[in-house]
Amino acid sequence: MWIQKVNDVQYRTRCPFCGDSIKNMNTGHLYIKIDPNDNYPVVYHCFRCEESGILREDTLELLEIDNAYLKSSMSTLNKTSDKLDTRNINNEIKSVHFDFKLPQISYGPKTQYIENRLGLKFDEKDYKKMKVITSIYDFLHLNKISSVPFARNLLDRFEDHYVGFLSYGNSHILLRDITNREKFSWIKYPICPESRDNRLFYVMSGQIDLFTSEDITINISEGVMDILSVNYNLGYDKDNTMNIAVTGKYYNKIILFLIDKGIIGGNIIINIFADNDEHFGKHKERQLKDYYSTTLPYYKKLFDNYKHLFKEVNLYYNNIGKDVGVPRDKISLISYKI
């Protein structure tokens, strides 16, 4: 494992959530703070994918650290820290809604990119449901935001080369490169300083009735384009359906989010539309590692502690392509029950 000491209380290593730099294996963006002189737990934050939280046993496993004494010590430290946490600093997962407005859609290359990716035509109502942002400058102007986290030249590139999607809670803009020439195909843009504390994933606009006795369907995919295709190409655009994109490979936090919101019970159906990396991924060797895996055994292990909370958990792969974020005629689903 590559690790570097930054200062007396911080270390950095490679991030298991986003995979970190592929070209340079001797660098990392995951920072871990270990300060024995304060009363707070050990925390981590990746400055590449924005994953953050308290270092617990599951995170140690992602870092391939299987030391029983260390796991026990970490658990004791976290419990002690929680007792001393009078200001609720240790609340690692927050759910805050920011009241930002969407600007009017500008039809052009950005909307054309979405339509070409999915093989469909959309109207303004559809783009509103997708929470699409075609101009980051229009968004900033409409919401009177003057402070930005990126230099002006980068904002210009975002404006010209990326289409945006507003994240859950309106805390981030998920920017997708429409040229396929930029270094990063996705950029996670925090709208304000407080955004970094919010849960970061994408949910299409919709409504569910938690008190209904009818089935509630929760569809979860890795990427935004995948979940848009699930909604429009696979017909999951009905009431009592929630379409979620993890915006990464770490599904565990989404499951915990659903449980936290009370979305559990005998009428809850979970559908995972996973990337078929085992057959179509660029880095197939990563499938050997749990935190990169999108294989059936990985998802069975992931849901082992949760599946009893739901009516059923289904896993779907596109049998003719890497994912489902493509036109309908390029999707052939194979399914498994977990």
Phi and psi restraints in degrees (value plus and minus 20) as a CYANA .aco file:
   2 TRP   PHI    -101.9   -61.9
   2 TRP   PSI     109.4   149.4
   3 ILE   PHI    -167.5  -127.5
   3 ILE   PSI     124.1   164.1
   4 GLN   PHI    -157.7  -117.7
   4 GLN   PSI     115.9   155.9
   5 LYS   PHI    -101.8   -61.8
   5 LYS   PSI     105.3   145.3
   6 VAL   PHI    -110.7   -70.7
   6 VAL   PSI     -67.1   -27.1
   7 ASN   PHI    -174.7  -134.7
   7 ASN   PSI    -184.0  -144.0
   8 ASP   PHI     -83.7   -43.7
   8 ASP   PSI     -44.6    -4.6
   9 VAL   PHI    -144.3  -104.3
   9 VAL   PSI     -19.5    20.5
  10 GLN   PHI    -146.4  -106.4
  10 GLN   PSI     120.9   160.9
  11 TYR   PHI    -149.5  -109.5
  11 TYR   PSI     136.8   176.8
  12 ARG   PHI    -151.7  -111.7
  12 ARG   PSI     127.9   167.9
  13 THR   PHI    -169.0  -129.0
  13 THR   PSI    -195.9  -155.9
  14 ARG   PHI     -99.0   -59.0
  14 ARG   PSI     121.3   161.3
  15 CYS   PHI    -104.0   -64.0
  15 CYS   PSI     103.2   143.2
  16 PRO   PHI     -98.7   -58.7
  16 PRO   PSI     -32.4     7.6
  17 PHE   PHI    -100.6   -60.6
  17 PHE   PSI     -64.6   -24.6
  18 CYS   PHI    -124.7   -84.7
  18 CYS   PSI     -28.1    11.9
  19 GLY   PHI      67.5   107.5
  19 GLY   PSI     -36.3     3.7
  20 ASP   PHI      41.7    81.7
  20 ASP   PSI    -181.8  -141.8
  21 SER   PHI     -87.3   -47.3
  21 SER   PSI     111.1   151.1
  22 ILE   PHI    -111.2   -71.2
  22 ILE   PSI     -55.9   -15.9
  23 LYS   PHI     -90.5   -50.5
  23 LYS   PSI     -57.7   -17.7
  24 ASN   PHI    -139.6   -99.6
  24 ASN   PSI      87.5   127.5
  25 MET   PHI    -100.1   -60.1
  25 MET   PSI     -27.0    13.0
  26 ASN   PHI    -124.3   -84.3
  26 ASN   PSI      20.6    60.6
  27 THR   PHI    -169.0  -129.0
  27 THR   PSI     142.9   182.9
  28 GLY   PHI    -179.6  -139.6
  28 GLY   PSI     137.6   177.6
  29 HIS   PHI    -140.2  -100.2
  29 HIS   PSI     -17.9    22.1
  30 LEU   PHI    -111.0   -71.0
  30 LEU   PSI      94.9   134.9
  31 TYR   PHI    -120.3   -80.3
  31 TYR   PSI     114.2   154.2
  32 ILE   PHI    -139.7   -99.7
  32 ILE   PSI     106.0   146.0
  33 LYS   PHI    -122.4   -82.4
  33 LYS   PSI     101.4   141.4
  34 ILE   PHI    -147.8  -107.8
  34 ILE   PSI      79.5   119.5
  35 ASP   PHI    -140.7  -100.7
  35 ASP   PSI      85.0   125.0
  36 PRO   PHI     -91.4   -51.4
  36 PRO   PSI     -27.8    12.2
  37 ASN   PHI    -116.2   -76.2
  37 ASN   PSI     -24.4    15.6
  38 ASP   PHI    -129.6   -89.6
  38 ASP   PSI     158.6   198.6
  39 ASN   PHI    -126.1   -86.1
  39 ASN   PSI       1.7    41.7
  40 TYR   PHI    -124.8   -84.8
  40 TYR   PSI     137.1   177.1
  41 PRO   PHI     -93.0   -53.0
  41 PRO   PSI     154.1   194.1
  42 VAL   PHI     -96.2   -56.2
  42 VAL   PSI     105.9   145.9
  43 VAL   PHI    -141.0  -101.0
  43 VAL   PSI     139.1   179.1
  44 TYR   PHI    -155.4  -115.4
  44 TYR   PSI     136.7   176.7
  45 HIS   PHI    -174.5  -134.5
  45 HIS   PSI     110.7   150.7
  46 CYS   PHI    -119.8   -79.8
  46 CYS   PSI     103.8   143.8
  47 PHE   PHI    -106.6   -66.6
  47 PHE   PSI     -12.6    27.4
  48 ARG   PHI    -122.5   -82.5
  48 ARG   PSI     -65.5   -25.5
  49 CYS   PHI    -132.8   -92.8
  49 CYS   PSI     -24.0    16.0
  50 GLU   PHI      52.0    92.0
  50 GLU   PSI      -7.5    32.5
  51 GLU   PHI     -87.4   -47.4
  51 GLU   PSI     117.8   157.8
  52 SER   PHI    -174.1  -134.1
  52 SER   PSI     143.0   183.0
  53 GLY   PHI     141.3   181.3
  53 GLY   PSI    -187.6  -147.6
  54 ILE   PHI    -111.8   -71.8
  54 ILE   PSI     116.2   156.2
  55 LEU   PHI     -92.3   -52.3
  55 LEU   PSI      85.3   125.3
  56 ARG   PHI    -136.4   -96.4
  56 ARG   PSI    -195.0  -155.0
  57 GLU   PHI     -80.6   -40.6
  57 GLU   PSI     -60.7   -20.7
  58 ASP   PHI     -86.5   -46.5
  58 ASP   PSI     -53.8   -13.8
  59 THR   PHI     -90.0   -50.0
  59 THR   PSI     -57.7   -17.7
  60 LEU   PHI     -81.0   -41.0
  60 LEU   PSI     -58.3   -18.3
  61 GLU   PHI     -86.6   -46.6
  61 GLU   PSI     -58.0   -18.0
  62 LEU   PHI     -82.4   -42.4
  62 LEU   PSI     -53.6   -13.6
  63 LEU   PHI    -102.9   -62.9
  63 LEU   PSI     -12.7    27.3
  64 GLU   PHI      40.6    80.6
  64 GLU   PSI      16.6    56.6
  65 ILE   PHI    -127.1   -87.1
  65 ILE   PSI      89.8   129.8
  66 ASP   PHI    -138.3   -98.3
  66 ASP   PSI      50.2    90.2
  67 ASN   PHI    -138.9   -98.9
  67 ASN   PSI      90.7   130.7
  68 ALA   PHI     -80.3   -40.3
  68 ALA   PSI     -60.7   -20.7
  69 TYR   PHI     -85.2   -45.2
  69 TYR   PSI     -63.3   -23.3
  70 LEU   PHI     -84.3   -44.3
  70 LEU   PSI     -61.6   -21.6
  71 LYS   PHI     -82.3   -42.3
  71 LYS   PSI     -62.6   -22.6
  72 SER   PHI     -85.1   -45.1
  72 SER   PSI     -63.6   -23.6
  73 SER   PHI     -83.7   -43.7
  73 SER   PSI     -59.9   -19.9
  74 MET   PHI     -84.5   -44.5
  74 MET   PSI     -61.1   -21.1
  75 SER   PHI     -83.1   -43.1
  75 SER   PSI     -62.6   -22.6
  76 THR   PHI     -84.0   -44.0
  76 THR   PSI     -63.2   -23.2
  77 LEU   PHI     -81.7   -41.7
  77 LEU   PSI     -63.7   -23.7
  78 ASN   PHI     -84.3   -44.3
  78 ASN   PSI     -61.1   -21.1
  79 LYS   PHI     -84.7   -44.7
  79 LYS   PSI     -62.0   -22.0
  80 THR   PHI     -83.4   -43.4
  80 THR   PSI     -62.7   -22.7
  81 SER   PHI     -83.9   -43.9
  81 SER   PSI     -59.3   -19.3
  82 ASP   PHI     -81.4   -41.4
  82 ASP   PSI     -58.1   -18.1
  83 LYS   PHI     -87.0   -47.0
  83 LYS   PSI     -52.7   -12.7
  84 LEU   PHI    -107.4   -67.4
  84 LEU   PSI     -25.0    15.0
  85 ASP   PHI    -105.4   -65.4
  85 ASP   PSI      60.8   100.8
  86 THR   PHI     -97.6   -57.6
  86 THR   PSI     -38.3     1.7
  87 ARG   PHI    -124.1   -84.1
  87 ARG   PSI      -8.5    31.5
  88 ASN   PHI      40.9    80.9
  88 ASN   PSI      12.1    52.1
  89 ILE   PHI     -88.5   -48.5
  89 ILE   PSI     -47.7    -7.7
  90 ASN   PHI    -102.9   -62.9
  90 ASN   PSI     -15.7    24.3
  91 ASN   PHI     -93.6   -53.6
  91 ASN   PSI      74.6   114.6
  92 GLU   PHI     -95.8   -55.8
  92 GLU   PSI     -41.4    -1.4
  93 ILE   PHI    -139.5   -99.5
  93 ILE   PSI      96.9   136.9
  94 LYS   PHI    -133.2   -93.2
  94 LYS   PSI     135.5   175.5
  95 SER   PHI    -150.7  -110.7
  95 SER   PSI      73.7   113.7
  96 VAL   PHI    -138.5   -98.5
  96 VAL   PSI     119.0   159.0
  97 HIS   PHI    -126.3   -86.3
  97 HIS   PSI     102.5   142.5
  98 PHE   PHI    -118.4   -78.4
  98 PHE   PSI     114.1   154.1
  99 ASP   PHI    -109.2   -69.2
  99 ASP   PSI      44.9    84.9
 100 PHE   PHI    -117.1   -77.1
 100 PHE   PSI     127.8   167.8
 101 LYS   PHI    -124.4   -84.4
 101 LYS   PSI     131.0   171.0
 102 LEU   PHI    -109.5   -69.5
 102 LEU   PSI     113.1   153.1
 103 PRO   PHI     -95.4   -55.4
 103 PRO   PSI     149.5   189.5
 104 GLN   PHI     -85.0   -45.0
 104 GLN   PSI     124.7   164.7
 105 ILE   PHI     -91.7   -51.7
 105 ILE   PSI     115.0   155.0
 106 SER   PHI    -128.2   -88.2
 106 SER   PSI      91.7   131.7
 107 TYR   PHI     -96.8   -56.8
 107 TYR   PSI     114.7   154.7
 108 GLY   PHI     150.2   190.2
 108 GLY   PSI    -166.5  -126.5
 109 PRO   PHI     -77.9   -37.9
 109 PRO   PSI     -52.1   -12.1
 110 LYS   PHI     -93.5   -53.5
 110 LYS   PSI     -65.0   -25.0
 111 THR   PHI     -89.3   -49.3
 111 THR   PSI     -53.0   -13.0
 112 GLN   PHI     -84.7   -44.7
 112 GLN   PSI     -55.8   -15.8
 113 TYR   PHI     -81.2   -41.2
 113 TYR   PSI     -66.4   -26.4
 114 ILE   PHI     -82.2   -42.2
 114 ILE   PSI     -64.7   -24.7
 115 GLU   PHI     -85.9   -45.9
 115 GLU   PSI     -59.6   -19.6
 116 ASN   PHI     -87.8   -47.8
 116 ASN   PSI     -59.0   -19.0
 117 ARG   PHI     -81.9   -41.9
 117 ARG   PSI     -58.0   -18.0
 118 LEU   PHI    -122.5   -82.5
 118 LEU   PSI     -28.3    11.7
 119 GLY   PHI      48.6    88.6
 119 GLY   PSI      14.4    54.4
 120 LEU   PHI    -157.9  -117.9
 120 LEU   PSI     144.7   184.7
 121 LYS   PHI    -128.5   -88.5
 121 LYS   PSI     118.5   158.5
 122 PHE   PHI    -146.0  -106.0
 122 PHE   PSI     131.7   171.7
 123 ASP   PHI    -128.7   -88.7
 123 ASP   PSI    -196.7  -156.7
 124 GLU   PHI     -82.3   -42.3
 124 GLU   PSI     -54.9   -14.9
 125 LYS   PHI     -82.4   -42.4
 125 LYS   PSI     -60.1   -20.1
 126 ASP   PHI     -84.3   -44.3
 126 ASP   PSI     -66.7   -26.7
 127 TYR   PHI     -85.1   -45.1
 127 TYR   PSI     -50.2   -10.2
 128 LYS   PHI     -88.6   -48.6
 128 LYS   PSI     -59.9   -19.9
 129 LYS   PHI     -85.6   -45.6
 129 LYS   PSI     -55.0   -15.0
 130 MET   PHI     -95.1   -55.1
 130 MET   PSI     -36.1     3.9
 131 LYS   PHI      41.2    81.2
 131 LYS   PSI      30.0    70.0
 132 VAL   PHI    -103.2   -63.2
 132 VAL   PSI     120.8   160.8
 133 ILE   PHI    -141.0  -101.0
 133 ILE   PSI      92.9   132.9
 134 THR   PHI    -111.8   -71.8
 134 THR   PSI     -32.4     7.6
 135 SER   PHI    -162.1  -122.1
 135 SER   PSI      95.1   135.1
 136 ILE   PHI     -89.2   -49.2
 136 ILE   PSI     -50.8   -10.8
 137 TYR   PHI     -88.9   -48.9
 137 TYR   PSI     -58.9   -18.9
 138 ASP   PHI     -82.9   -42.9
 138 ASP   PSI     -59.0   -19.0
 139 PHE   PHI     -83.6   -43.6
 139 PHE   PSI     -67.4   -27.4
 140 LEU   PHI     -83.4   -43.4
 140 LEU   PSI     -62.0   -22.0
 141 HIS   PHI     -86.6   -46.6
 141 HIS   PSI     -65.7   -25.7
 142 LEU   PHI     -81.0   -41.0
 142 LEU   PSI     -57.7   -17.7
 143 ASN   PHI    -117.5   -77.5
 143 ASN   PSI     -10.3    29.7
 144 LYS   PHI      33.3    73.3
 144 LYS   PSI      28.2    68.2
 145 ILE   PHI    -121.5   -81.5
 145 ILE   PSI      97.8   137.8
 146 SER   PHI    -125.4   -85.4
 146 SER   PSI     -43.5    -3.5
 147 SER   PHI    -112.6   -72.6
 147 SER   PSI     107.1   147.1
 148 VAL   PHI    -149.3  -109.3
 148 VAL   PSI     129.4   169.4
 149 PRO   PHI    -107.9   -67.9
 149 PRO   PSI     -21.6    18.4
 150 PHE   PHI    -144.9  -104.9
 150 PHE   PSI     136.5   176.5
 151 ALA   PHI     -87.3   -47.3
 151 ALA   PSI     138.5   178.5
 152 ARG   PHI     -80.4   -40.4
 152 ARG   PSI     -58.1   -18.1
 153 ASN   PHI     -84.8   -44.8
 153 ASN   PSI     -52.5   -12.5
 154 LEU   PHI     -92.1   -52.1
 154 LEU   PSI     -58.6   -18.6
 155 LEU   PHI     -81.2   -41.2
 155 LEU   PSI     -58.2   -18.2
 156 ASP   PHI     -82.3   -42.3
 156 ASP   PSI     -58.6   -18.6
 157 ARG   PHI     -90.0   -50.0
 157 ARG   PSI     -58.1   -18.1
 158 PHE   PHI     -80.6   -40.6
 158 PHE   PSI     -61.7   -21.7
 159 GLU   PHI     -83.7   -43.7
 159 GLU   PSI     -60.2   -20.2
 160 ASP   PHI    -107.6   -67.6
 160 ASP   PSI     -54.2   -14.2
 161 HIS   PHI    -135.2   -95.2
 161 HIS   PSI     -22.7    17.3
 162 TYR   PHI    -147.9  -107.9
 162 TYR   PSI     125.5   165.5
 163 VAL   PHI    -128.3   -88.3
 163 VAL   PSI     123.7   163.7
 164 GLY   PHI    -129.7   -89.7
 164 GLY   PSI     134.1   174.1
 165 PHE   PHI    -152.8  -112.8
 165 PHE   PSI     110.0   150.0
 166 LEU   PHI     -97.1   -57.1
 166 LEU   PSI     109.2   149.2
 167 SER   PHI     -96.8   -56.8
 167 SER   PSI     154.5   194.5
 168 TYR   PHI     -78.5   -38.5
 168 TYR   PSI     113.0   153.0
 169 GLY   PHI      59.1    99.1
 169 GLY   PSI     -18.9    21.1
 170 ASN   PHI      40.0    80.0
 170 ASN   PSI      10.9    50.9
 171 SER   PHI    -111.9   -71.9
 171 SER   PSI     -46.8    -6.8
 172 HIS   PHI    -154.3  -114.3
 172 HIS   PSI     137.1   177.1
 173 ILE   PHI    -127.8   -87.8
 173 ILE   PSI     102.8   142.8
 174 LEU   PHI    -111.8   -71.8
 174 LEU   PSI      89.2   129.2
 175 LEU   PHI    -118.6   -78.6
 175 LEU   PSI     108.0   148.0
 176 ARG   PHI    -133.1   -93.1
 176 ARG   PSI     106.8   146.8
 177 ASP   PHI     -87.0   -47.0
 177 ASP   PSI     103.7   143.7
 178 ILE   PHI    -115.0   -75.0
 178 ILE   PSI     -26.3    13.7
 179 THR   PHI    -115.2   -75.2
 179 THR   PSI     -40.3    -0.3
 180 ASN   PHI      39.5    79.5
 180 ASN   PSI       6.5    46.5
 181 ARG   PHI    -139.6   -99.6
 181 ARG   PSI     -32.9     7.1
 182 GLU   PHI     -95.3   -55.3
 182 GLU   PSI     136.4   176.4
 183 LYS   PHI     -82.7   -42.7
 183 LYS   PSI     -60.4   -20.4
 184 PHE   PHI    -131.9   -91.9
 184 PHE   PSI     101.3   141.3
 185 SER   PHI     -91.5   -51.5
 185 SER   PSI     -49.5    -9.5
 186 TRP   PHI    -147.2  -107.2
 186 TRP   PSI     118.6   158.6
 187 ILE   PHI    -144.5  -104.5
 187 ILE   PSI     111.3   151.3
 188 LYS   PHI    -119.6   -79.6
 188 LYS   PSI      86.5   126.5
 189 TYR   PHI    -119.2   -79.2
 189 TYR   PSI      89.2   129.2
 190 PRO   PHI     -94.6   -54.6
 190 PRO   PSI     104.4   144.4
 191 ILE   PHI     -93.2   -53.2
 191 ILE   PSI     -55.0   -15.0
 192 CYS   PHI    -163.8  -123.8
 192 CYS   PSI     146.5   186.5
 193 PRO   PHI     -75.7   -35.7
 193 PRO   PSI     -55.1   -15.1
 194 GLU   PHI     -92.2   -52.2
 194 GLU   PSI     -34.6     5.4
 195 SER   PHI     -79.6   -39.6
 195 SER   PSI     -53.5   -13.5
 196 ARG   PHI     -84.7   -44.7
 196 ARG   PSI     -39.1     0.9
 197 ASP   PHI    -107.7   -67.7
 197 ASP   PSI     -27.6    12.4
 198 ASN   PHI    -108.4   -68.4
 198 ASN   PSI     135.5   175.5
 199 ARG   PHI     -77.4   -37.4
 199 ARG   PSI     117.6   157.6
 200 LEU   PHI    -138.1   -98.1
 200 LEU   PSI      80.5   120.5
 201 PHE   PHI    -180.0  -140.0
 201 PHE   PSI     156.2   196.2
 202 TYR   PHI    -136.8   -96.8
 202 TYR   PSI     115.4   155.4
 203 VAL   PHI    -153.7  -113.7
 203 VAL   PSI     110.0   150.0
 204 MET   PHI     -89.0   -49.0
 204 MET   PSI     131.3   171.3
 205 SER   PHI     -83.6   -43.6
 205 SER   PSI     119.0   159.0
 206 GLY   PHI     155.1   195.1
 206 GLY   PSI     159.1   199.1
 207 GLN   PHI    -154.4  -114.4
 207 GLN   PSI     122.6   162.6
 208 ILE   PHI    -151.6  -111.6
 208 ILE   PSI     129.4   169.4
 209 ASP   PHI    -125.8   -85.8
 209 ASP   PSI      85.2   125.2
 210 LEU   PHI     -85.7   -45.7
 210 LEU   PSI     -37.0     3.0
 211 PHE   PHI    -119.4   -79.4
 211 PHE   PSI     -17.1    22.9
 212 THR   PHI     -94.8   -54.8
 212 THR   PSI     131.4   171.4
 213 SER   PHI    -111.8   -71.8
 213 SER   PSI     -28.2    11.8
 214 GLU   PHI     -97.4   -57.4
 214 GLU   PSI     145.5   185.5
 215 ASP   PHI     -85.9   -45.9
 215 ASP   PSI     119.6   159.6
 216 ILE   PHI    -133.3   -93.3
 216 ILE   PSI     106.2   146.2
 217 THR   PHI    -126.2   -86.2
 217 THR   PSI     106.9   146.9
 218 ILE   PHI    -134.0   -94.0
 218 ILE   PSI      90.8   130.8
 219 ASN   PHI    -119.2   -79.2
 219 ASN   PSI     111.8   151.8
 220 ILE   PHI    -149.5  -109.5
 220 ILE   PSI     110.5   150.5
 221 SER   PHI    -151.2  -111.2
 221 SER   PSI     154.9   194.9
 222 GLU   PHI     -99.7   -59.7
 222 GLU   PSI     -65.6   -25.6
 223 GLY   PHI    -135.9   -95.9
 223 GLY   PSI     144.4   184.4
 224 VAL   PHI     -84.7   -44.7
 224 VAL   PSI     -66.7   -26.7
 225 MET   PHI     -82.5   -42.5
 225 MET   PSI     -53.0   -13.0
 226 ASP   PHI     -82.7   -42.7
 226 ASP   PSI     -67.3   -27.3
 227 ILE   PHI     -93.2   -53.2
 227 ILE   PSI     -48.4    -8.4
 228 LEU   PHI     -84.2   -44.2
 228 LEU   PSI     -59.6   -19.6
 229 SER   PHI     -89.0   -49.0
 229 SER   PSI     -57.3   -17.3
 230 VAL   PHI     -77.8   -37.8
 230 VAL   PSI     -63.5   -23.5
 231 ASN   PHI     -86.4   -46.4
 231 ASN   PSI     -71.5   -31.5
 232 TYR   PHI    -112.5   -72.5
 232 TYR   PSI     -61.0   -21.0
 233 ASN   PHI    -105.0   -65.0
 233 ASN   PSI     -49.6    -9.6
 234 LEU   PHI    -122.9   -82.9
 234 LEU   PSI     -17.8    22.2
 235 GLY   PHI      60.8   100.8
 235 GLY   PSI       1.9    41.9
 236 TYR   PHI    -116.5   -76.5
 236 TYR   PSI      37.5    77.5
 237 ASP   PHI    -136.6   -96.6
 237 ASP   PSI       5.1    45.1
 238 LYS   PHI    -116.7   -76.7
 238 LYS   PSI     151.6   191.6
 239 ASP   PHI     -83.8   -43.8
 239 ASP   PSI     140.6   180.6
 240 ASN   PHI      37.6    77.6
 240 ASN   PSI      15.7    55.7
 241 THR   PHI    -150.2  -110.2
 241 THR   PSI     111.6   151.6
 242 MET   PHI    -137.7   -97.7
 242 MET   PSI     105.2   145.2
 243 ASN   PHI    -130.5   -90.5
 243 ASN   PSI      94.5   134.5
 244 ILE   PHI    -141.9  -101.9
 244 ILE   PSI     116.1   156.1
 245 ALA   PHI    -131.2   -91.2
 245 ALA   PSI     105.9   145.9
 246 VAL   PHI     -87.0   -47.0
 246 VAL   PSI     -46.3    -6.3
 247 THR   PHI      38.5    78.5
 247 THR   PSI      21.5    61.5
 248 GLY   PHI     144.2   184.2
 248 GLY   PSI    -183.2  -143.2
 249 LYS   PHI    -131.7   -91.7
 249 LYS   PSI     -12.3    27.7
 250 TYR   PHI    -118.9   -78.9
 250 TYR   PSI      68.8   108.8
 251 TYR   PHI     -97.2   -57.2
 251 TYR   PSI     -40.4    -0.4
 252 ASN   PHI     -78.5   -38.5
 252 ASN   PSI     -60.7   -20.7
 253 LYS   PHI     -85.9   -45.9
 253 LYS   PSI     -52.0   -12.0
 254 ILE   PHI     -88.2   -48.2
 254 ILE   PSI     -61.4   -21.4
 255 ILE   PHI     -82.5   -42.5
 255 ILE   PSI     -63.6   -23.6
 256 LEU   PHI     -84.6   -44.6
 256 LEU   PSI     -55.0   -15.0
 257 PHE   PHI     -82.2   -42.2
 257 PHE   PSI     -65.8   -25.8
 258 LEU   PHI     -81.7   -41.7
 258 LEU   PSI     -63.6   -23.6
 259 ILE   PHI     -83.6   -43.6
 259 ILE   PSI     -62.1   -22.1
 260 ASP   PHI     -81.0   -41.0
 260 ASP   PSI     -53.8   -13.8
 261 LYS   PHI    -104.7   -64.7
 261 LYS   PSI     -19.4    20.6
 262 GLY   PHI      61.7   101.7
 262 GLY   PSI      -3.3    36.7
 263 ILE   PHI    -109.7   -69.7
 263 ILE   PSI      52.9    92.9
 264 ILE   PHI    -160.3  -120.3
 264 ILE   PSI     142.0   182.0
 265 GLY   PHI     114.5   154.5
 265 GLY   PSI     158.0   198.0
 266 GLY   PHI     -94.6   -54.6
 266 GLY   PSI     -19.6    20.4
 267 ASN   PHI    -137.7   -97.7
 267 ASN   PSI      -7.7    32.3
 268 ILE   PHI    -119.4   -79.4
 268 ILE   PSI      99.7   139.7
 269 ILE   PHI    -128.0   -88.0
 269 ILE   PSI     103.1   143.1
 270 ILE   PHI    -123.7   -83.7
 270 ILE   PSI     103.4   143.4
 271 ASN   PHI    -135.3   -95.3
 271 ASN   PSI     100.8   140.8
 272 ILE   PHI    -121.6   -81.6
 272 ILE   PSI     100.4   140.4
 273 PHE   PHI    -123.0   -83.0
 273 PHE   PSI      70.7   110.7
 274 ALA   PHI    -108.1   -68.1
 274 ALA   PSI     133.1   173.1
 275 ASP   PHI     -88.0   -48.0
 275 ASP   PSI     118.8   158.8
 276 ASN   PHI    -111.9   -71.9
 276 ASN   PSI      40.9    80.9
 277 ASP   PHI     -86.9   -46.9
 277 ASP   PSI     -47.2    -7.2
 278 GLU   PHI     -81.2   -41.2
 278 GLU   PSI     -50.8   -10.8
 279 HIS   PHI    -131.3   -91.3
 279 HIS   PSI     -46.3    -6.3
 280 PHE   PHI    -145.0  -105.0
 280 PHE   PSI     -22.2    17.8
 281 GLY   PHI     -90.8   -50.8
 281 GLY   PSI     132.2   172.2
 282 LYS   PHI     -92.4   -52.4
 282 LYS   PSI     -50.6   -10.6
 283 HIS   PHI    -140.0  -100.0
 283 HIS   PSI      51.7    91.7
 284 LYS   PHI     -82.7   -42.7
 284 LYS   PSI     -47.6    -7.6
 285 GLU   PHI     -84.6   -44.6
 285 GLU   PSI     -41.3    -1.3
 286 ARG   PHI     -88.7   -48.7
 286 ARG   PSI     -39.0     1.0
 287 GLN   PHI     -84.4   -44.4
 287 GLN   PSI     -35.5     4.5
 288 LEU   PHI     -92.7   -52.7
 288 LEU   PSI     -37.2     2.8
 289 LYS   PHI    -125.9   -85.9
 289 LYS   PSI     113.3   153.3
 290 ASP   PHI     -75.1   -35.1
 290 ASP   PSI     -62.2   -22.2
 291 TYR   PHI     -96.5   -56.5
 291 TYR   PSI     -27.3    12.7
 292 TYR   PHI    -124.0   -84.0
 292 TYR   PSI     -35.0     5.0
 293 SER   PHI     -87.8   -47.8
 293 SER   PSI     121.3   161.3
 294 THR   PHI    -146.1  -106.1
 294 THR   PSI       9.2    49.2
 295 THR   PHI    -106.4   -66.4
 295 THR   PSI     143.7   183.7
 296 LEU   PHI     -78.9   -38.9
 296 LEU   PSI     -65.4   -25.4
 297 PRO   PHI     -79.4   -39.4
 297 PRO   PSI     -54.5   -14.5
 298 TYR   PHI     -83.4   -43.4
 298 TYR   PSI     -67.3   -27.3
 299 TYR   PHI     -88.8   -48.8
 299 TYR   PSI     -53.1   -13.1
 300 LYS   PHI     -82.9   -42.9
 300 LYS   PSI     -61.7   -21.7
 301 LYS   PHI     -87.1   -47.1
 301 LYS   PSI     -61.2   -21.2
 302 LEU   PHI     -80.4   -40.4
 302 LEU   PSI     -62.5   -22.5
 303 PHE   PHI    -113.3   -73.3
 303 PHE   PSI     -15.9    24.1
 304 ASP   PHI     -77.4   -37.4
 304 ASP   PSI     -57.1   -17.1
 305 ASN   PHI    -110.8   -70.8
 305 ASN   PSI     -24.8    15.2
 306 TYR   PHI    -141.2  -101.2
 306 TYR   PSI     -41.6    -1.6
 307 LYS   PHI     -82.8   -42.8
 307 LYS   PSI     -44.9    -4.9
 308 HIS   PHI     -89.3   -49.3
 308 HIS   PSI     -32.9     7.1
 309 LEU   PHI    -104.2   -64.2
 309 LEU   PSI     -29.1    10.9
 310 PHE   PHI    -145.2  -105.2
 310 PHE   PSI     142.5   182.5
 311 LYS   PHI     -84.5   -44.5
 311 LYS   PSI     -67.4   -27.4
 312 GLU   PHI    -180.1  -140.1
 312 GLU   PSI     135.6   175.6
 313 VAL   PHI    -146.8  -106.8
 313 VAL   PSI     101.7   141.7
 314 ASN   PHI    -137.0   -97.0
 314 ASN   PSI     124.5   164.5
 315 LEU   PHI    -138.3   -98.3
 315 LEU   PSI     110.4   150.4
 316 TYR   PHI    -144.3  -104.3
 316 TYR   PSI     119.4   159.4
 317 TYR   PHI    -143.6  -103.6
 317 TYR   PSI     128.6   168.6
 318 ASN   PHI    -102.4   -62.4
 318 ASN   PSI      96.8   136.8
 319 ASN   PHI     -97.8   -57.8
 319 ASN   PSI     -29.2    10.8
 320 ILE   PHI    -142.9  -102.9
 320 ILE   PSI      -8.9    31.1
 321 GLY   PHI    -185.5  -145.5
 321 GLY   PSI     152.8   192.8
 322 LYS   PHI     -86.7   -46.7
 322 LYS   PSI     -57.6   -17.6
 323 ASP   PHI    -170.1  -130.1
 323 ASP   PSI    -193.6  -153.6
 324 VAL   PHI    -120.9   -80.9
 324 VAL   PSI     -13.2    26.8
 325 GLY   PHI    -100.7   -60.7
 325 GLY   PSI      31.1    71.1
 326 VAL   PHI    -161.0  -121.0
 326 VAL   PSI     151.8   191.8
 327 PRO   PHI     -79.5   -39.5
 327 PRO   PSI     137.6   177.6
 328 ARG   PHI     -78.7   -38.7
 328 ARG   PSI     -56.1   -16.1
 329 ASP   PHI     -93.3   -53.3
 329 ASP   PSI     -23.8    16.2
 330 LYS   PHI    -128.6   -88.6
 330 LYS   PSI      -2.0    38.0
 331 ILE   PHI    -141.2  -101.2
 331 ILE   PSI     105.4   145.4
 332 SER   PHI    -155.8  -115.8
 332 SER   PSI      86.4   126.4
 333 LEU   PHI    -103.8   -63.8
 333 LEU   PSI     119.8   159.8
 334 ILE   PHI    -139.1   -99.1
 334 ILE   PSI     115.0   155.0
 335 SER   PHI    -142.1  -102.1
 335 SER   PSI     133.4   173.4
 336 TYR   PHI    -158.5  -118.5
 336 TYR   PSI     126.1   166.1
 337 LYS   PHI    -116.6   -76.6
 337 LYS   PSI     113.2   153.2
